[in-house]
Amino acid sequence: MPQICLICSNPDRYQIDREIIENGNLSEISKKFNVSYNSLYSHAQNHVSKKLAKVFEKQDSIRSTNLMSKIDDMISKAEDIFQRNYDSQKDLTALKALDSLKNSFQLLLNISSQLHAQRTLELQILRERSGETNQAKNEEFAQAIKNLSFEELEVLNRLINKANHNNTDIIVKNGRILSYRSNNPKE
């Protein structure tokens, strides 16, 4: 009988889905909603629909567009105030308008920086989900082991097998590598 997803049956499922899509930090989300990390991870991988993600993305895009239009309007008004007061030789008011413009540009810079950081994180998550980062790590590992001799590769293989299969073979003793079939140090 298939196992029921604990997150899908959770009364806070939609808030959890939203957090997964917007935040992405599963450790924080599992603590916030008091659910197991493993259940949350499985749910995020298998049940958070791509359509839902697109809906949230579209909503964020609309909010961003509205915010940008408000910022553009604010900049335009500050420029008008500056120009009007500069032309009237009201230097103090013109300087205040310039300061407001500077603050608006600083706000835009901060928003741009945060959007860039978020997009970078999203791309990293997509790469991890697609296995791209694992492939890159595997390629790095393959390049690194090219520097090993045949005997070194044999020892590495034995160590990996020992780790993966929890066997009790002694591979290195007193700083010497033991041969594969015996416990005598290699000469």
C-alpha positions as CSV (number, residue, x, y, z in Angstrom):
1,M,0.0,0.0,0.0
2,P,1.5,3.4,-1.0
3,Q,2.5,5.7,1.8
4,I,0.5,8.9,2.3
5,C,2.4,12.1,2.1
6,L,2.4,13.8,5.5
7,I,2.7,17.2,4.0
8,C,-0.1,16.8,1.5
9,S,-2.4,15.8,4.3
10,N,-1.2,18.6,6.6
11,P,-3.8,21.4,7.2
12,D,-1.1,24.0,6.4
13,R,-0.2,22.4,3.1
14,Y,-0.8,25.5,1.0
15,Q,1.2,27.7,3.3
16,I,4.0,25.1,3.3
17,D,3.9,24.9,-0.6
18,R,4.1,28.7,-0.8
19,E,7.1,28.7,1.6
20,I,8.8,26.0,-0.4
21,I,8.4,28.0,-3.6
22,E,9.2,31.5,-2.1
23,N,11.8,30.6,0.5
24,G,13.2,27.2,-0.5
25,N,15.0,26.7,2.8
26,L,13.5,23.3,3.8
27,S,15.2,23.3,7.3
28,E,13.6,26.6,8.2
29,I,10.2,25.5,6.8
30,S,10.3,22.1,8.7
31,K,10.9,24.0,11.9
32,K,8.3,26.6,11.2
33,F,5.5,24.1,10.5
34,N,6.9,21.4,12.9
35,V,7.1,18.8,10.1
36,S,9.9,16.3,9.4
37,Y,12.6,17.5,7.0
38,N,12.5,14.2,5.1
39,S,8.8,14.4,4.6
40,L,9.1,18.0,3.5
41,Y,12.0,17.2,1.1
42,S,10.0,14.3,-0.5
43,H,6.9,16.5,-0.8
44,A,9.0,19.3,-2.4
45,Q,10.5,16.9,-4.9
46,N,7.4,15.0,-5.8
47,H,4.3,17.0,-5.0
48,V,4.8,20.7,-5.4
49,S,3.3,21.2,-8.8
50,K,5.1,23.2,-11.4
51,K,1.8,24.9,-12.2
52,L,1.6,26.2,-8.6
53,A,5.2,27.4,-8.9
54,K,4.4,29.2,-12.1
55,V,1.3,30.9,-10.5
56,F,3.4,32.2,-7.6
57,E,6.1,33.3,-10.1
58,K,3.5,35.2,-12.1
59,Q,2.1,36.9,-8.9
60,D,5.6,37.9,-7.9
61,S,6.2,39.3,-11.4
62,I,3.0,41.4,-11.2
63,R,4.0,42.7,-7.7
64,S,7.4,43.5,-9.0
65,T,6.0,45.4,-12.0
66,N,3.7,47.4,-9.7
67,L,6.5,48.2,-7.3
68,M,8.8,49.2,-10.2
69,S,6.1,51.5,-11.6
70,K,5.6,53.1,-8.2
71,I,9.4,53.7,-7.9
72,D,9.5,55.1,-11.5
73,D,6.7,57.5,-10.5
74,M,8.5,58.5,-7.4
75,I,11.7,59.2,-9.3
76,S,9.8,61.2,-11.9
77,K,8.2,63.3,-9.3
78,A,11.5,63.9,-7.5
79,E,13.1,64.9,-10.8
80,D,10.2,67.4,-11.5
81,I,10.6,68.9,-8.0
82,F,14.3,69.2,-8.5
83,Q,14.0,70.9,-11.9
84,R,11.2,73.3,-10.8
85,N,13.2,74.4,-7.7
86,Y,16.5,74.5,-9.5
87,D,15.0,76.8,-12.2
88,S,13.5,78.9,-9.4
89,Q,16.9,79.0,-7.7
90,K,15.5,77.4,-4.6
91,D,18.7,75.5,-3.9
92,L,17.8,73.9,-0.6
93,T,14.6,72.4,-1.9
94,A,16.4,71.3,-5.1
95,L,19.1,69.6,-2.9
96,K,16.4,67.8,-1.0
97,A,14.9,66.6,-4.2
98,L,18.3,65.4,-5.3
99,D,18.7,63.5,-2.0
100,S,15.3,61.9,-2.6
101,L,16.5,60.8,-6.1
102,K,19.7,59.4,-4.6
103,N,17.6,57.4,-2.1
104,S,15.4,56.1,-4.9
105,F,18.4,54.9,-6.9
106,Q,19.8,53.3,-3.7
107,L,16.5,51.5,-3.3
108,L,16.6,50.3,-6.9
109,L,20.2,49.1,-6.4
110,N,19.2,47.1,-3.3
111,I,16.2,45.6,-5.1
112,S,18.3,44.7,-8.1
113,S,21.0,43.1,-5.8
114,Q,18.4,41.0,-4.0
115,L,16.7,39.9,-7.2
116,H,20.1,38.8,-8.6
117,A,20.9,36.9,-5.4
118,Q,17.5,35.2,-5.5
119,R,17.9,34.3,-9.2
120,T,21.3,32.9,-8.5
121,L,19.9,30.7,-5.7
122,E,17.0,29.6,-7.9
123,L,19.4,28.6,-10.6
124,Q,21.5,26.7,-8.1
125,I,18.5,24.8,-6.8
126,L,17.4,24.0,-10.4
127,R,20.9,22.7,-11.1
128,E,20.8,20.5,-8.0
129,R,17.4,19.2,-8.8
130,S,18.4,18.4,-12.3
131,G,21.6,16.6,-11.2
132,E,23.8,19.1,-13.0
133,T,25.9,19.9,-9.9
134,N,26.3,16.2,-9.2
135,Q,27.5,15.7,-12.8
136,A,30.0,18.6,-12.4
137,K,31.2,17.1,-9.1
138,N,31.6,13.7,-10.8
139,E,33.6,15.3,-13.6
140,E,35.8,17.1,-11.1
141,F,36.4,13.8,-9.3
142,A,37.1,12.0,-12.5
143,Q,39.7,14.6,-13.4
144,A,41.3,14.4,-9.9
145,I,41.7,10.7,-9.9
146,K,43.6,10.8,-13.2
147,N,46.6,11.9,-11.1
148,L,46.5,8.6,-9.1
149,S,48.6,5.6,-9.9
150,F,47.1,2.2,-10.4
151,E,48.0,1.1,-6.9
152,E,46.6,4.4,-5.4
153,L,43.4,3.8,-7.4
154,E,43.2,0.3,-6.0
155,V,43.6,1.6,-2.4
156,L,40.9,4.3,-3.1
157,N,38.6,1.6,-4.5
158,R,39.1,-0.5,-1.4
159,L,38.4,2.5,0.9
160,I,35.2,3.3,-1.0
161,N,34.0,-0.3,-0.8
162,K,34.8,-0.4,2.9
163,A,32.8,2.8,3.5
164,N,29.9,1.7,1.3
165,H,29.5,-1.8,2.6
166,N,30.5,-1.2,6.2
167,N,33.0,-4.0,6.1
168,T,35.7,-4.4,8.7
169,D,38.7,-5.0,6.5
170,I,41.8,-3.2,7.7
171,I,43.4,-1.4,4.8
172,V,46.0,0.8,6.5
173,K,47.8,-0.3,9.7
174,N,50.8,1.5,11.3
175,G,51.1,3.7,8.3
176,R,51.4,0.8,5.9
177,I,48.9,-0.3,3.3
178,L,47.9,-3.9,3.8
179,S,47.6,-6.2,0.7
180,Y,44.1,-7.0,-0.5
181,R,43.9,-10.6,0.5
182,S,46.1,-10.6,3.6
183,N,46.8,-8.5,6.5
184,N,50.6,-8.3,5.7
185,P,51.9,-4.9,4.8
186,K,52.8,-4.4,1.2
187,E,56.5,-4.3,0.5
